[in-house]
Amino acid sequence: MKPNTIVDRATWENERRDLLAQEKEFTQLKDELSAKRRNMPWVKIDQDYRFETERGEESLLDLFGDKQQLLIYHFMYGPDWKQGCKSCSFWADNFNGNDAHFGARDVSFKVISLAALSVFMPFKKRMGWTFDWVSSAPSSFNFDFHVSFKPDQKDKQYNFKPFESNADEMPGISVFARDGDDVYHTYSAHSRGLDLMNGVYNFLDLTPKGRDEDELVYGMEWLKHKDSY
């Protein structure tokens, strides 16, 4: 690859200091935004959502375990799919193995898909993932949180706005908290809001080529399951 403008070390360090000032400003703004997320109002969950887990059927409250906060990744996996979504798998490679760290900060982490447990468990084994992956098939959870859509659905919503697409599955993150046995929805993010949760993308953003996706038909055209490159 061809280099950008070539300079001496002193000039480079001056450029880097200027960029560092901007990076610090961005970090401060991000801290302020994170505080606003934490201060969002809560919505009480009144519906008795049920999930299929490796431990048997559980409620949304059960998914908390002994934690007060529940962090969910909505993994795209339809009922008749043969393997998981490539982009969701990319994100899963980044958050797999972090359960102990989440737990240390009073957070239970779960991955939820619409497909039945028996459909995606072989794929989980193939990928070597250890996170707790549960199915929302016994309830309307995925539809109510606008990450799964029925074939004839007319009023699709995704990322808090009308969604005109033939897609029947979309990714997302949702956060819940509990006060005793009462469960509350505190935050959700979709689309580019998930970028911060992908360590590989954040590392690539540091390199000269970056994500190197501009010439592709769509951003993740290059992506494959990790065992398929």
C-alpha positions, 0 to 999 in steps of 0.5 A, a space after each residue: 500500500 502507498 504511504 500518506 504524506 511522509 514527514 519527519 518524527 517531530 512533525 508527526 508528533 505535532 500532528 498526533 498531539 492535535 489529533 489527541 486533543 480531538 480524541 480527548 474531546 470525543 472521549 469526554 462527549 462519549 462519557 456525557 452520552 453514557 451518563 444520559 443513557 444511564 439516566 434514561 427513564 425506565 418502562 415496567 415490563 408487565 408481560 410474562 415473557 417465557 424463554 427456552 433455555 438449556 435449564 428449561 423454561 425461564 421467565 425474563 426475571 429468571 434470566 437475571 440470575 442473582 444480578 440486578 441488571 440484564 444485558 441482551 444481544 438480539 442475535 438474528 436466527 430465524 426459526 428455519 435458518 441453517 446457520 446464524 447471521 454472519 454479522 451477529 456471529 462477528 459480534 458474538 466472537 467479540 463478546 464471547 467469554 466476557 461473562 465473568 467480567 459482566 458478572 463482576 459488575 452486577 450484569 447478567 449477559 444473555 443472547 436471545 434468538 427467535 429460533 428454537 434452542 434445538 435449531 441454533 445449539 449445533 451452530 453454537 457448538 460449531 462456533 465454540 461459543 460459551 455464552 448463554 444463548 436462549 430462545 424467545 420462541 415461547 413468547 412474543 418477546 422478539 416481536 415486541 422489541 422489534 427485532 423479529 417481524 412476521 411475514 405479513 406485518 404491515 407496521 414494521 418498526 426498527 431503530 425507533 422509526 418505520 422500517 420498510 424492508 423485507 427482512 424478518 430478523 434484525 440485530 439489537 441490544 436491550 438492557 433491563 434492570 430489576 427492583 425485587 421481582 419487578 423488571 424494567 426496560 432501560 435501554 435499547 440500541 440497533 443498527 450503527 448503535 451496535 458498533 461500540 460493542 465490536 472490538 475488531 471494528 474498533 481496532 480496524 478503525 486505528 489502521 491506515 485502511 480502516 474498515 476498508 469497506 467503501 468499494 464493497 457492494 455493502 459494508 459487510 460483504 467481506 465478512 464470513 463465519 470465522 471458520 469459513 475464511 
